[in-house]
Amino acid sequence: MHDIRAIRENPDAFDAAMARRDLSGMSSEILAIDEARRAKITAAEAAQAERNAASKEVGAAKARGDEPEFERLRALVSEKKDEIARLEEEAKAEDTRLRDLLMGLPNLPYDDVPDGSDENDNVEIHRWGTPAAFDFAPKEHFDIAGVKPGMDFETAAKLSGSRFVLLRGAVARVHRALAQMMLDTHTTENGLTETMTPVLVRDEAMYGTNQLPKFAEDSYQTREGMWLIPTSEVTLTNTVRESILDSDALPIRMTAHTQCFRSEAGSAGKDTAGMLRQHQFEKVEMVTVCSAETSDDEHMRMRKCAEGILERLGLPYRTVVLCTGDMGFGARRTYDLEVWLPGQNTYREISSVSTCGDFQARRMNARVRDAEGKPQFVHTLNGSGLAVGRCLIAVLENGQTEDGGVVLPQGLGPWLGGKTRIAPDGELV
């Protein structure tokens, strides 16, 4: 959420930043509501002062036997009471209008974020590895012979409908090993604290990480009103909601491996084949809570953590900085890691690493005491480290052999008990 004081002090700068998000002239509407709200508050305070003064005089009028003045003052006190209640209710309504408007506006991009309208305007800043030159036409993951026995879309559709998958045998084992490798790397080498979180949350948590109110249709809600998390960014980030932290507690670096759930609203017709875009999937998420002074360094650190997983697996990838038109709602800057998928002959996103500044902290009221002991909003960052299913796809497609088998990355060996490949018949050998 945005700082109303900053908008009041520099509306032109706010409008210029919002224009980069393709939203123009927002400050005028915001400040009009803010002015009306403040006017109601001021009027209520003035009415309260008049009521207090009249209340003090009521007793004196009664004592001196001035019945007309006593009745006038008593009526004035009652009138002011009603006026105060009305003004406070009107101020509350304006405050709700202002909050709802600010809640629906995206974060402001940092100055170094490139301008653009969509993914075609993203800027590549790093590339690692060289895509393998196959002497046969590489297949997509779901068409590889050795993968087919372990990747069952038909049974999943019987159970749950489209955009679900049932994994078995070798493929399920590799999927589990990938998640375990990511967690172990982040906790033992990257200094993140492993955290096991719920996957059902209340409205407040979804508001805190900006899934609500704007993106309700992208998530699943239970009959009891709870939400299935789209990512453990929601739970990890909200662990500091309504908190004032001591400065020596920062940075807080966390990781979690969870099931994630997304309705994929608006994605009809996109990536319908295979398991690239699913309603239920697994991710190893990274979240950092830090001070404003260290957030840029933490953003680069988190990006390196995600890139390191791909490098350990020997998967070619590229890193792009997202333009203003492709960046997520809550981000001020986002690095996307795109892994090479030979079956599609292109790079596809496998991790988004975003810094949100104090945008989420304001929604959560998460603060830290500065050197003078004054509470300041923390900064929050999040990123996939990595999306497990998409990583599985990349491992299968990049390691495929002409006979339908898959050579598995050496970096995954310790988590596979010495197994090195999936045979053409689907066995892990």
C-alpha positions as CSV (number, residue, x, y, z in Angstrom):
1,M,0.0,0.0,0.0
2,H,1.1,3.5,-0.6
3,D,2.1,6.2,1.8
4,I,-0.5,8.9,1.7
5,R,1.9,11.5,3.2
6,A,4.3,10.9,0.3
7,I,1.5,11.4,-2.2
8,R,0.5,14.7,-0.4
9,E,4.1,15.9,-0.4
10,N,4.9,15.1,-4.0
11,P,1.8,14.2,-6.1
12,D,3.7,14.8,-9.4
13,A,6.3,12.2,-8.6
14,F,3.6,9.7,-7.6
15,D,1.7,10.4,-10.9
16,A,4.9,10.0,-12.9
17,A,5.7,6.7,-11.4
18,M,2.1,5.5,-11.8
19,A,2.2,6.5,-15.4
20,R,5.0,4.0,-15.9
21,R,2.4,1.4,-14.8
22,D,0.0,2.8,-17.4
23,L,-2.1,4.6,-14.8
24,S,-2.5,8.4,-15.2
25,G,-3.5,11.2,-12.9
26,M,-4.2,9.0,-9.8
27,S,-3.1,11.6,-7.2
28,S,-6.0,14.0,-7.9
29,E,-8.6,11.4,-7.0
30,I,-6.6,10.1,-4.0
31,L,-6.0,13.6,-2.6
32,A,-9.7,14.6,-3.1
33,I,-10.8,11.7,-0.9
34,D,-8.0,12.4,1.6
35,E,-9.0,16.1,1.8
36,A,-12.7,15.2,2.4
37,R,-11.6,12.7,5.1
38,R,-9.4,15.2,6.9
39,A,-12.1,17.9,6.6
40,K,-14.6,15.5,8.3
41,I,-12.1,14.7,11.1
42,T,-11.4,18.4,11.6
43,A,-15.1,19.2,11.8
44,A,-15.7,16.4,14.3
45,E,-12.9,17.7,16.5
46,A,-14.3,21.2,16.4
47,A,-17.8,19.9,17.3
48,Q,-16.3,17.9,20.1
49,A,-14.6,21.1,21.5
50,E,-17.9,23.0,21.3
51,R,-19.7,20.1,23.1
52,N,-17.0,20.0,25.8
53,A,-17.4,23.8,26.4
54,A,-21.2,23.6,26.5
55,S,-21.0,20.7,28.9
56,K,-18.9,22.7,31.3
57,E,-21.5,25.6,31.2
58,V,-24.6,23.5,31.7
59,G,-23.9,23.0,35.5
60,A,-23.2,26.7,36.0
61,A,-26.5,27.7,34.3
62,K,-28.4,25.3,36.4
63,A,-26.7,26.5,39.6
64,R,-27.6,30.2,39.0
65,G,-31.2,29.3,38.1
66,D,-31.0,30.4,34.5
67,E,-33.4,27.8,33.1
68,P,-33.6,29.1,29.5
69,E,-29.7,29.0,29.2
70,F,-29.6,25.6,30.9
71,E,-32.1,24.2,28.3
72,R,-30.3,25.8,25.4
73,L,-26.9,24.4,26.5
74,R,-28.4,21.0,27.1
75,A,-29.9,21.0,23.7
76,L,-26.6,22.1,22.2
77,V,-24.7,19.3,23.9
78,S,-27.2,16.8,22.5
79,E,-27.0,18.3,19.0
80,K,-23.2,18.3,19.0
81,K,-23.2,14.6,20.1
82,D,-25.3,13.7,17.0
83,E,-23.2,15.9,14.8
84,I,-19.9,14.3,16.1
85,A,-21.3,10.8,15.4
86,R,-22.4,11.8,11.9
87,L,-19.0,13.4,11.1
88,E,-17.0,10.4,12.5
89,E,-19.1,8.0,10.4
90,E,-18.6,10.1,7.3
91,A,-14.8,10.3,8.0
92,K,-14.8,6.5,8.4
93,A,-16.5,6.1,5.1
94,E,-14.0,8.4,3.4
95,D,-11.1,6.5,5.1
96,T,-12.5,3.2,3.7
97,R,-12.8,4.7,0.2
98,L,-9.2,5.9,0.4
99,R,-7.9,2.6,1.7
100,D,-9.8,0.6,-1.0
101,L,-8.4,2.9,-3.7
102,L,-4.8,2.7,-2.4
103,M,-5.1,-1.1,-1.9
104,G,-6.0,-1.5,-5.6
105,L,-3.0,0.4,-6.9
106,P,0.2,-1.4,-7.9
107,N,3.6,-0.7,-6.4
108,L,5.8,2.0,-7.8
109,P,8.7,0.8,-10.0
110,Y,12.3,1.6,-9.1
111,D,14.0,4.1,-11.4
112,D,16.2,1.4,-12.9
113,V,13.3,-0.8,-14.1
114,P,13.0,-0.6,-17.9
115,D,9.8,0.9,-19.3
116,G,7.7,-1.3,-21.5
117,S,4.3,-2.8,-22.1
118,D,4.8,-6.6,-22.0
119,E,7.4,-9.4,-21.9
120,N,8.9,-8.4,-25.2
121,D,10.3,-5.3,-23.5
122,N,12.1,-7.2,-20.7
123,V,15.8,-6.8,-20.7
124,E,18.2,-9.8,-20.5
125,I,21.0,-9.1,-18.1
126,H,22.7,-12.5,-17.6
127,R,23.0,-15.8,-19.4
128,W,24.5,-19.1,-18.1
129,G,25.1,-22.4,-19.9
130,T,24.7,-23.4,-23.5
131,P,21.7,-25.3,-24.7
132,A,22.6,-28.8,-25.8
133,A,22.7,-29.5,-29.5
134,F,20.6,-32.7,-29.9
135,D,21.2,-34.9,-33.0
136,F,17.5,-35.8,-32.9
137,A,14.4,-33.7,-32.5
138,P,14.0,-33.2,-28.7
139,K,10.5,-33.9,-27.3
140,E,8.5,-32.0,-24.7
141,H,8.6,-33.6,-21.3
142,F,5.2,-35.4,-21.6
143,D,6.2,-37.1,-24.9
144,I,9.5,-38.6,-23.6
145,A,9.1,-42.4,-23.6
146,G,10.7,-43.0,-20.2
147,V,8.6,-40.2,-18.6
148,K,5.2,-41.3,-19.8
149,P,4.8,-44.2,-17.3
150,G,5.4,-41.7,-14.5
151,M,3.4,-38.7,-15.6
152,D,-0.3,-39.5,-15.7
153,F,-2.7,-36.7,-16.8
154,E,-5.7,-39.0,-17.6
155,T,-6.0,-40.4,-14.1
156,A,-5.5,-36.9,-12.6
157,A,-8.3,-35.6,-14.8
158,K,-10.6,-38.4,-13.5
159,L,-9.8,-37.3,-10.0
160,S,-9.7,-33.5,-10.3
161,G,-10.2,-32.3,-13.9
162,S,-7.8,-30.5,-16.2
163,R,-4.5,-28.9,-15.2
164,F,-3.6,-31.6,-12.7
165,V,-1.1,-34.4,-12.9
166,L,-0.4,-37.7,-11.0
167,L,3.3,-38.6,-10.8
168,R,4.5,-42.1,-10.2
169,G,7.7,-44.1,-9.8
170,A,10.9,-42.6,-11.1
171,V,9.3,-39.3,-12.1
172,A,7.8,-38.8,-8.6
173,R,11.2,-39.7,-7.1
174,V,13.1,-37.1,-9.2
175,H,10.4,-34.5,-8.3
176,R,10.9,-35.2,-4.6
177,A,14.7,-35.2,-4.9
178,L,14.6,-31.8,-6.6
179,A,12.6,-30.3,-3.8
180,Q,14.9,-31.8,-1.2
181,M,18.0,-30.6,-3.0
182,M,16.6,-27.1,-3.1
183,L,15.7,-27.0,0.6
184,D,19.1,-28.5,1.6
185,T,21.0,-26.1,-0.5
186,H,19.1,-23.0,0.8
187,T,19.4,-24.1,4.4
188,T,22.9,-25.4,4.6
189,E,24.6,-23.1,2.0
190,N,22.5,-20.0,1.6
191,G,21.6,-19.3,5.2
192,L,17.8,-19.5,4.9
193,T,15.7,-20.9,7.8
194,E,13.5,-23.8,6.8
195,T,9.9,-23.2,7.7
196,M,6.9,-25.4,7.5
197,T,3.8,-23.3,7.0
198,P,0.0,-23.8,6.7
199,V,-1.5,-23.8,3.2
200,L,-4.8,-22.3,4.4
201,V,-4.9,-18.7,5.5
202,R,-7.3,-15.9,6.5
203,D,-8.2,-12.9,4.5
204,E,-5.7,-10.7,6.4
205,A,-2.7,-12.8,5.1
206,M,-3.9,-12.5,1.5
207,Y,-4.3,-8.7,1.9
208,G,-0.9,-8.5,3.4
209,T,0.9,-9.9,0.3
210,N,-1.5,-8.1,-2.1
211,Q,-3.4,-11.2,-3.4
212,L,-6.5,-9.4,-2.2
213,P,-8.6,-7.6,-3.1
214,K,-7.5,-7.4,-6.7
215,F,-6.6,-11.0,-7.5
216,A,-9.3,-13.0,-5.6
217,E,-10.3,-14.8,-8.8
218,D,-6.8,-16.2,-9.1
219,S,-7.0,-18.1,-5.8
220,Y,-9.2,-20.8,-4.3
221,Q,-11.4,-20.1,-1.3
222,T,-13.0,-22.7,1.0
223,R,-16.6,-22.7,2.1
224,E,-15.4,-21.5,5.5
225,G,-13.7,-18.5,4.0
226,M,-10.1,-19.6,4.2
227,W,-7.8,-19.3,1.2
228,L,-5.5,-21.9,-0.3
229,I,-2.1,-20.2,-0.7
230,P,-0.9,-19.5,-4.3
231,T,2.6,-19.5,-2.8
232,S,4.2,-19.6,0.6
233,E,5.2,-16.0,0.0
234,V,1.9,-15.4,1.7
235,T,2.6,-17.3,4.9
236,L,6.3,-16.6,5.2
237,T,5.9,-12.8,4.7
238,N,2.9,-12.6,7.0
239,T,4.9,-14.1,9.9
240,V,6.0,-10.5,10.7
241,R,2.5,-9.0,10.3
242,E,1.5,-6.6,13.1
243,S,5.0,-6.8,14.5
244,I,7.6,-4.3,15.6
245,L,11.0,-6.0,15.3
246,D,14.3,-5.2,16.9
247,S,16.9,-4.1,14.3
248,D,19.2,-6.9,15.3
249,A,16.5,-9.4,14.2
250,L,17.1,-8.4,10.6
251,P,17.6,-9.7,8.0
252,I,15.1,-12.6,8.4
253,R,15.7,-15.1,5.6
254,M,13.2,-18.0,5.2
255,T,12.5,-20.9,2.9
256,A,9.5,-23.3,2.6
257,H,8.5,-26.2,0.4
258,T,4.7,-26.2,0.0
259,Q,1.9,-27.2,-2.2
260,C,0.6,-24.1,-4.0
261,F,-2.8,-23.6,-5.6
262,R,-3.8,-21.2,-8.4
263,S,-7.1,-21.1,-10.4
264,E,-5.1,-19.8,-13.5
265,A,-8.0,-17.4,-14.2
266,G,-7.5,-15.9,-17.6
267,S,-5.1,-18.6,-18.8
268,A,-7.5,-20.5,-21.0
269,G,-5.7,-22.0,-23.9
270,K,-2.2,-21.3,-22.5
271,D,0.1,-24.2,-21.9
272,T,-2.7,-26.8,-21.8
273,A,-0.4,-29.7,-22.6
274,G,1.9,-31.1,-20.0
275,M,2.5,-29.9,-16.4
276,L,3.9,-26.4,-17.1
277,R,0.8,-24.6,-15.9
278,Q,-1.1,-26.5,-13.1
279,H,-3.8,-25.7,-10.6
280,Q,-1.8,-27.5,-7.9
281,F,2.0,-27.5,-7.8
282,E,5.0,-27.4,-5.5
283,K,7.4,-24.6,-4.9
284,V,10.4,-24.0,-2.7
285,E,9.9,-20.3,-1.8
286,M,12.4,-17.8,-0.5
287,V,11.3,-14.7,1.6
288,T,13.5,-12.0,3.1
289,V,12.5,-9.4,5.6
290,C,15.1,-6.6,6.0
291,S,15.8,-2.9,6.5
292,A,15.4,-0.4,3.7
293,E,19.2,0.1,3.6
294,T,19.9,-3.5,2.8
295,S,17.0,-4.5,0.5
296,D,18.9,-3.9,-2.8
297,D,21.8,-6.2,-1.6
298,E,19.2,-8.8,-0.4
299,H,17.6,-8.7,-3.8
300,M,20.8,-9.6,-5.6
301,R,21.6,-12.2,-2.9
302,M,18.2,-13.9,-3.4
303,R,18.6,-13.9,-7.2
304,K,22.0,-15.6,-6.8
305,C,20.5,-18.2,-4.5
306,A,17.9,-19.1,-7.3
307,E,20.5,-19.0,-10.1
308,G,22.7,-21.3,-8.0
309,I,20.1,-24.1,-8.0
310,L,19.9,-24.0,-11.8
311,E,23.7,-24.0,-12.1
312,R,24.0,-27.0,-9.8
313,L,21.6,-28.9,-12.0
314,G,23.5,-27.8,-15.2
315,L,20.4,-26.2,-16.7
316,P,21.0,-23.4,-19.1
317,Y,19.1,-20.2,-18.2
318,R,18.9,-16.5,-18.7
319,T,18.0,-13.8,-16.2
320,V,15.9,-10.8,-17.3
321,V,14.7,-7.7,-15.5
322,L,11.0,-7.3,-16.1
323,C,9.8,-4.1,-17.6
324,T,7.1,-1.9,-16.0
325,G,4.3,-3.5,-18.1
326,D,5.2,-7.1,-17.2
327,M,6.1,-6.7,-13.5
328,G,3.9,-8.1,-10.8
329,F,1.4,-5.9,-8.8
330,G,3.4,-5.8,-5.6
331,A,7.0,-5.5,-7.0
332,R,9.3,-2.5,-7.4
333,R,11.8,-4.6,-9.3
334,T,11.7,-8.2,-10.5
335,Y,14.3,-10.6,-11.9
336,D,12.9,-13.5,-13.9
337,L,15.0,-16.6,-14.3
338,E,14.1,-18.4,-17.5
339,V,15.3,-22.0,-18.0
340,W,15.9,-23.5,-21.4
341,L,13.3,-26.1,-22.5
342,P,14.5,-27.9,-25.7
343,G,11.1,-29.4,-26.3
344,Q,9.7,-25.9,-26.8
345,N,13.0,-24.5,-28.2
346,T,12.7,-21.5,-25.9
347,Y,13.4,-20.2,-22.4
348,R,10.5,-20.3,-19.9
349,E,10.1,-18.6,-16.5
350,I,11.1,-20.8,-13.6
351,S,11.6,-18.2,-10.9
352,S,10.5,-14.6,-10.2
353,V,12.6,-12.8,-7.6
354,S,11.0,-9.5,-6.5
355,T,11.7,-6.7,-4.1
356,C,8.6,-5.0,-2.8
357,G,10.1,-2.2,-0.8
358,D,7.7,-1.3,2.1
359,F,4.6,-1.9,0.0
360,Q,3.6,-5.2,1.7
361,A,4.9,-4.0,5.1
362,R,2.4,-1.1,5.1
363,R,-0.4,-3.5,4.3
364,M,0.8,-5.8,7.1
365,N,1.9,-3.0,9.5
366,A,5.3,-4.8,9.9
367,R,8.0,-2.5,11.3
368,V,11.4,-2.4,12.8
369,R,12.9,0.0,15.3
370,D,15.7,2.2,13.8
371,A,18.8,3.4,15.6
372,E,16.8,6.1,17.4
373,G,14.2,3.5,18.4
374,K,11.6,4.9,16.0
375,P,9.4,2.3,14.2
376,Q,10.0,2.2,10.4
377,F,8.4,-0.1,7.9
378,V,10.5,-3.1,6.9
379,H,11.2,-4.2,3.3
380,T,10.1,-7.5,2.0
381,L,11.4,-9.7,-0.9
382,N,10.3,-13.0,-2.3
383,G,11.4,-15.4,-5.0
384,S,11.0,-19.0,-6.2
385,G,14.0,-21.1,-5.4
386,L,12.6,-22.9,-7.5
387,A,9.2,-24.0,-8.9
388,V,9.7,-27.7,-8.5
389,G,7.4,-28.9,-11.3
390,R,9.0,-26.6,-13.8
391,C,12.4,-27.6,-12.7
392,L,11.4,-31.3,-13.2
393,I,10.3,-30.4,-16.8
394,A,13.7,-28.7,-17.5
395,V,15.6,-31.7,-16.1
396,L,13.6,-34.2,-18.1
397,E,13.8,-32.2,-21.4
398,N,17.5,-31.2,-21.2
399,G,18.5,-34.7,-20.2
400,Q,16.5,-36.7,-22.7
401,T,18.2,-39.2,-25.0
402,E,17.2,-40.5,-28.4
403,D,16.1,-43.8,-27.1
404,G,13.6,-42.1,-24.7
405,G,15.6,-42.2,-21.6
406,V,16.7,-39.3,-19.4
407,V,20.2,-38.6,-18.1
408,L,19.8,-36.9,-14.7
409,P,22.0,-34.1,-13.5
410,Q,25.1,-35.1,-11.5
411,G,24.2,-32.3,-9.0
412,L,21.1,-34.3,-8.1
413,G,23.0,-37.5,-7.4
414,P,23.2,-37.3,-3.6
415,W,19.4,-37.0,-3.4
416,L,18.8,-40.0,-5.7
417,G,20.7,-42.7,-3.9
418,G,23.3,-43.1,-6.7
419,K,20.7,-43.4,-9.4
420,T,21.8,-41.5,-12.6
421,R,19.0,-41.8,-15.2
422,I,15.5,-42.8,-16.1
423,A,15.5,-45.7,-18.5
424,P,13.3,-45.8,-21.7
425,D,10.9,-48.1,-19.8
426,G,10.5,-45.6,-17.0
427,E,12.7,-47.3,-14.4
428,L,15.1,-45.2,-12.2
429,V,18.5,-46.8,-12.7
